[in-house]
Amino acid sequence: MGGTSVIGIDAASLVKLWIGGKACDSQSQETYPLINPFTGQVVARIARGGRADALSAIEAAARAFPLWSHLAGNERANRLYKAYHLLRRYRAELETLLIEDLGKTAREAAKEVRSTGAFLRYCAEEARRIFGDFVPSPDPKKRVVVVPQPVGIVTAITASNAPGILFGRKVAPALAAGCTLIVKPAEEAVRVTLLLAQLFEEAGLPSGAVNVVMGDAPAIVETLLGDPRVAMVTFTGSVQVGREVMRLAAAGPKRVVLELGGVAPFIVFADAELQAAVEGLVAAKFRHAGQICASPQRIFVEERVAEPFKALLVERLARVKVGDPREEATDYGPLQHQRNLQKIQRLLEDALARGARVVTGGHSPGGLLFAPTLLEGVTDEMAIAREEAFGPLIALATFRDEAEVIERSNNTAYGLGAYVYTRDLARAWRLAEALEVGIVGVNDPFPATIEGPFGGVKQSGSGFEGGRYGIEEFLLKKQVSFSLA
């Protein structure tokens, strides 16, 4: 992406911090390399921010907060609509960055940009529909109302696997509610995040409404969460880091929303349409090389259809093309980090040492690529059944009846998503209620929707993103009582 765009965004600004409506170097003048995960080549050097930069971003967000929060909802809506239309004009550049920086395929990048735009559009629509309430008072001489108000300055910490979608899920509802933000993206996802943030400046939001600081993550996060002016943090990432975020936020205390991943079960009953279940599994699992938080990992198949299901799945996996994300025929490209590859190899070695067998895959074609891998003979004690793989690795197990599969599916510290394939409506309803997760897809590989709540239970997080539920996370409910005496 070179030159200056039609909306005035210079490509050179996409390697710098974004504070107070301006692109700037870090105060330390340090940089770090951004590496294409497929080629291994350095594509840019990115400003490495720190504590001083985080403080500057807080100050910018604090200046912008009264200007943005005091606007009428319809005016906030108008400016968010403008940002949405700017995003549509810039979708090709966003797609290119997702492919180059994160190794996404062209198809996956296009879907992500569309989803990001859909979040912006939805939140623009909802910005004018933030309602209060009237509470009946037991005293006939009083009238009680509930007034919604923005929580304040928000820190949004995003992961690298879907920077556009996560930006849409966090930044758009916060802005709709009237909050201002400091976004701390993952180090690989900065250029997409910076381009999206700059759209809001072009759309007429106050300078400082959206700031972006990346670099020294511990120093930045400690500074942001240690500052009393920051009222809330929304985080997507690992359980380990999520616990640290919660610990830092507790000193405030600050409002916290966490989305921490999972080991989603994919349950196939004997009455299911097996080919549809196989297609659903492949579609849900292998997006972005399995680096999706709600990606299915533990595959439970009813005993009497296990062999035909496995045969169909092996045939389908043989047609999954792994390789250069720039090629149209590629289904998925590289993992984003060497550590992701090492984790998959560790989980695979643990499973094999405990008696599991590789049905297909189990190797790297080179670089950060990893073949779609199916294990069978997996037991609930293996690490693959308990740890998020975050890669193209699935574990096949069988079950006898409904009670068993519910118990085994819930036998995990996680609880983000689950998938159930059956043609029995009563059974589907029972499973949907019994599974200890935040979202269930019944014969549906893509149950998440912009209009609905997305969040987990247990160690998969707390709070919600998406729909009006996500906007409400950024609102205070202030009670006001009027005496008529």
Residue pairs with C-beta under 8 A, 6 or more apart in sequence:
1 11
1 14
1 93
1 96
1 97
2 11
3 10
3 11
4 10
4 11
5 11
5 90
5 93
6 89
7 86
7 89
7 90
7 199
7 202
8 202
9 90
9 195
9 198
9 199
9 202
10 23
12 23
13 23
13 194
13 198
14 44
14 97
14 190
14 191
14 194
14 195
15 31
15 34
15 44
15 45
15 46
15 47
15 190
15 191
15 194
16 23
16 24
16 25
16 47
16 194
17 23
17 24
17 25
17 26
17 47
17 49
17 53
17 57
17 211
17 212
17 213
17 214
18 24
18 194
18 197
18 198
18 210
18 211
18 212
19 53
19 56
19 57
19 60
19 208
19 211
19 212
19 213
20 56
20 57
20 59
20 60
20 63
20 207
20 208
20 211
21 60
21 201
21 206
21 207
21 208
22 207
23 194
23 198
24 47
25 47
26 47
26 48
26 49
26 50
26 53
26 215
27 49
27 50
27 52
27 53
27 56
28 48
28 49
28 50
28 52
30 47
30 48
30 50
30 215
31 45
31 46
31 47
31 48
32 45
32 46
32 48
32 187
32 215
33 42
33 44
33 45
33 46
34 42
34 43
34 44
34 45
34 46
34 101
34 187
34 188
34 190
34 191
35 41
35 42
35 43
35 188
36 42
36 43
36 100
36 101
36 103
37 102
37 103
37 188
37 333
37 334
37 335
37 336
37 337
37 368
38 103
38 324
38 325
38 326
38 333
38 334
38 367
38 368
40 367
43 100
43 101
44 191
46 187
46 190
46 191
46 214
46 215
47 214
47 215
48 214
48 215
48 216
49 213
49 214
49 215
49 216
49 220
50 215
50 216
50 219
50 220
51 216
51 219
51 220
51 222
51 223
53 213
53 215
53 220
54 182
54 213
54 219
54 220
54 223
54 224
55 223
55 227
57 182
57 211
57 212
57 213
57 224
58 153
58 182
58 223
58 224
58 227
58 229
58 230
60 207
60 208
60 211
61 153
61 180
61 181
61 182
61 208
61 209
61 211
61 229
62 153
62 180
62 208
62 229
63 206
63 208
64 180
64 205
64 206
64 207
64 208
64 209
65 150
65 152
65 153
65 179
65 180
67 206
67 209
68 76
68 175
68 178
68 179
68 180
68 205
68 206
68 209
69 149
69 150
69 178
69 179
69 180
71 178
73 127
73 128
73 129
73 130
74 127
74 128
76 127
76 128
76 175
76 176
76 178
77 124
77 125
77 127
77 128
77 176
78 124
79 200
79 203
79 204
79 205
80 120
80 123
80 124
80 127
80 172
80 175
80 176
80 203
81 121
81 124
82 202
82 203
82 204
83 120
83 124
83 199
83 200
83 202
83 203
83 205
84 117
84 120
84 121
84 124
86 199
86 202
86 203
87 94
87 113
87 116
87 117
87 120
87 196
87 199
88 117
90 195
90 199
91 110
91 113
91 114
91 117
93 195
94 109
94 113
94 116
94 164
94 192
94 195
94 196
95 106
95 109
95 110
95 113
96 109
97 191
97 192
97 195
98 104
98 108
98 109
98 112
98 113
98 163
98 164
98 192
99 105
99 106
99 109
99 325
99 326
101 188
101 189
101 190
101 191
101 192
102 160
102 161
102 163
102 188
102 189
102 192
102 288
102 336
103 288
103 289
103 325
103 333
103 334
103 335
103 336
103 368
104 112
104 288
104 325
104 333
105 325
105 330
105 331
105 332
105 333
106 325
106 326
106 328
108 287
108 288
108 332
112 162
112 164
112 165
113 164
115 164
115 165
115 168
115 450
116 164
116 165
116 167
116 168
116 196
117 168
118 168
118 450
119 165
119 168
119 169
119 172
119 173
119 450
120 168
120 172
122 172
122 450
122 451
122 467
123 168
123 172
123 173
123 175
123 176
123 471
124 172
124 176
126 173
126 176
126 468
126 471
127 175
127 176
127 177
130 148
130 176
130 177
130 471
130 475
131 148
132 145
132 146
132 147
132 148
133 145
133 146
134 143
134 144
134 145
134 146
135 144
135 145
135 146
135 479
136 144
137 143
137 144
137 481
141 483
141 484
141 485
142 481
142 482
142 483
142 484
143 481
143 482
143 484
144 479
144 480
144 481
144 482
145 479
145 480
145 482
146 477
146 478
146 479
146 480
147 477
147 478
147 479
147 480
148 177
148 475
148 476
148 477
148 478
149 178
149 475
149 476
149 478
150 177
150 178
150 179
150 474
150 475
150 476
151 177
151 179
151 231
151 232
151 255
151 474
151 475
151 476
152 179
152 229
152 230
152 231
152 232
153 179
153 180
153 181
153 182
153 229
153 230
153 231
153 232
154 170
154 174
154 179
154 180
154 181
154 182
154 230
154 231
154 232
154 233
154 234
154 474
155 181
155 182
155 184
155 221
155 224
155 225
155 230
155 232
155 233
155 234
156 167
156 170
156 171
156 174
156 181
156 182
156 183
156 184
156 233
156 234
156 235
157 183
157 184
157 221
157 233
157 234
157 235
157 236
157 237
157 245
158 166
158 167
158 170
158 183
158 184
158 185
158 186
158 189
158 193
158 236
159 166
159 186
159 189
159 236
159 237
159 293
160 185
160 186
160 187
160 188
160 189
160 336
161 288
161 291
161 292
161 293
161 336
161 390
162 288
162 292
163 185
163 186
163 189
163 192
163 193
164 192
164 196
166 236
167 183
167 192
167 193
167 196
169 454
169 465
169 466
169 470
170 181
170 183
170 234
170 236
170 465
171 181
171 183
171 196
171 197
171 210
173 465
173 470
173 471
173 473
173 474
174 180
174 181
174 234
174 474
175 181
175 200
175 205
175 209
175 210
176 471
176 474
177 471
177 474
177 475
178 474
179 232
179 474
180 206
180 208
180 209
180 210
181 209
181 210
181 211
182 211
182 212
182 213
182 224
182 230
183 193
183 197
183 210
183 211
183 212
183 213
184 212
184 213
184 214
184 217
184 220
184 221
184 224
185 192
185 193
185 212
185 214
186 214
186 237
187 214
187 215
187 217
188 336
190 212
190 214
193 212
193 214
194 212
197 210
197 211
197 212
200 209
200 210
201 207
201 210
213 220
214 220
221 245
221 248
222 248
224 230
224 233
225 233
225 245
225 248
225 249
225 251
225 252
225 254
226 248
226 251
228 252
230 252
230 254
231 254
231 255
232 254
232 255
232 256
232 257
232 473
232 474
233 245
233 249
233 254
233 255
233 256
233 257
234 256
234 257
234 258
234 463
234 465
234 473
235 241
235 242
235 245
235 256
235 257
235 258
235 259
236 258
236 259
236 260
236 293
237 245
237 260
237 261
238 260
238 261
239 260
239 261
239 413
239 459
242 258
242 260
242 461
245 256
245 258
246 256
246 258
249 255
249 256
255 473
256 462
256 463
257 455
257 461
257 462
257 463
257 464
257 465
257 473
258 461
258 462
258 463
259 293
259 416
259 454
259 455
259 456
259 460
259 461
259 465
260 293
260 414
260 416
260 456
260 459
260 460
260 461
261 293
261 388
261 390
261 414
261 416
261 460
262 293
262 294
262 297
262 388
262 412
262 414
262 415
262 416
262 417
262 437
262 456
262 460
263 297
263 298
263 385
263 386
263 387
263 388
263 389
263 412
263 414
264 294
264 295
264 296
264 297
264 298
264 414
264 416
264 417
264 418
264 419
264 437
265 296
265 297
265 298
265 299
265 300
265 405
265 408
265 409
265 418
265 419
265 435
266 281
266 284
266 285
266 296
266 297
266 298
266 299
266 300
266 394
266 418
266 419
266 421
267 300
267 399
267 405
267 409
267 418
267 419
267 420
267 421
267 422
267 431
268 274
268 277
268 299
268 300
268 301
268 302
268 305
268 309
268 421
269 302
269 420
269 421
269 422
269 424
269 427
270 302
270 304
270 305
271 422
271 423
271 424
272 305
272 421
272 422
272 423
272 443
273 421
273 423
273 443
274 305
274 308
274 309
274 312
275 312
276 421
276 443
277 309
277 421
278 309
278 312
278 313
278 316
279 316
279 445
280 419
280 421
280 441
280 443
280 444
280 445
281 296
281 299
281 313
281 394
281 419
281 445
282 313
282 316
282 317
282 320
283 445
283 446
284 294
284 295
284 296
284 419
284 441
284 445
284 446
285 295
285 296
285 297
285 392
285 394
286 320
286 331
286 332
286 372
286 392
287 295
287 332
288 332
289 322
289 332
289 333
289 334
289 335
289 370
289 391
289 392
290 332
290 389
290 390
290 391
290 392
290 393
291 335
291 336
291 340
291 390
291 391
293 388
293 416
294 416
294 417
294 439
294 448
295 390
296 394
296 417
296 419
297 384
297 388
297 389
297 393
297 394
297 395
298 378
298 385
298 395
298 397
298 409
299 394
299 395
299 396
299 397
300 397
300 398
300 399
300 405
300 408
300 409
301 309
301 310
301 396
301 397
301 398
301 399
302 398
302 399
302 400
302 405
303 398
303 399
303 400
306 396
306 398
310 359
310 374
310 376
310 396
313 374
313 396
314 359
314 360
314 374
317 360
317 361
317 372
317 374
318 360
320 331
320 332
320 372
321 329
321 330
321 331
322 330
322 331
322 332
322 333
322 365
322 369
322 370
322 371
322 372
322 392
323 330
323 333
323 365
323 369
324 330
324 333
325 332
325 333
325 334
332 392
333 369
334 367
334 368
334 369
335 341
335 344
335 368
335 369
335 370
335 391
336 368
337 368
338 368
340 368
340 390
340 391
341 364
341 368
341 370
341 391
343 387
343 389
343 390
343 391
344 370
344 373
344 389
344 390
344 391
344 392
344 393
346 383
347 383
347 384
347 387
347 389
347 393
348 358
348 362
348 373
348 375
348 384
348 393
350 382
350 383
350 384
351 375
351 378
351 382
351 383
351 384
351 395
352 358
354 379
354 381
354 382
355 377
355 379
356 375
356 376
356 377
356 378
356 379
356 382
356 384
356 395
357 375
357 376
357 377
358 373
358 374
358 375
359 374
359 375
359 376
359 396
360 371
360 372
360 373
360 374
361 370
361 371
361 372
361 373
361 374
361 392
361 393
362 371
362 373
363 370
363 371
364 370
364 371
365 371
370 391
370 392
370 393
371 392
372 392
373 392
373 393
373 394
374 394
374 396
375 384
375 393
375 394
375 395
375 396
376 396
376 397
378 384
378 385
378 395
378 396
378 397
379 385
379 397
380 386
380 397
380 408
380 411
382 395
384 393
384 395
385 395
385 397
385 412
386 412
386 413
388 414
397 408
399 405
399 408
402 427
402 430
402 431
406 431
406 434
406 435
409 418
409 435
409 436
410 434
410 435
410 436
412 458
413 458
413 459
414 456
414 458
414 459
414 460
415 436
415 437
415 438
415 456
415 457
415 458
415 459
415 460
416 437
416 438
416 439
416 455
416 456
416 460
416 461
417 437
417 438
417 439
417 440
417 441
417 447
417 448
417 456
418 431
418 435
418 437
418 439
418 440
418 441
419 440
419 441
419 444
419 445
419 447
420 428
420 431
420 432
420 435
420 440
420 441
420 442
420 443
421 442
421 443
422 428
422 431
422 442
422 443
428 442
428 443
431 440
431 442
432 440
432 442
436 457
436 458
437 456
437 457
437 460
438 453
438 454
438 455
438 456
438 457
438 460
438 461
438 464
439 447
439 448
439 452
439 453
439 454
439 455
439 456
440 447
441 447
448 454
448 466
449 466
449 467
450 466
450 467
451 466
451 467
452 466
452 467
452 469
453 464
453 465
453 466
453 467
453 469
453 470
454 464
454 465
454 466
454 470
455 461
455 462
455 463
455 464
455 465
456 462
463 473
464 470
464 473
465 473
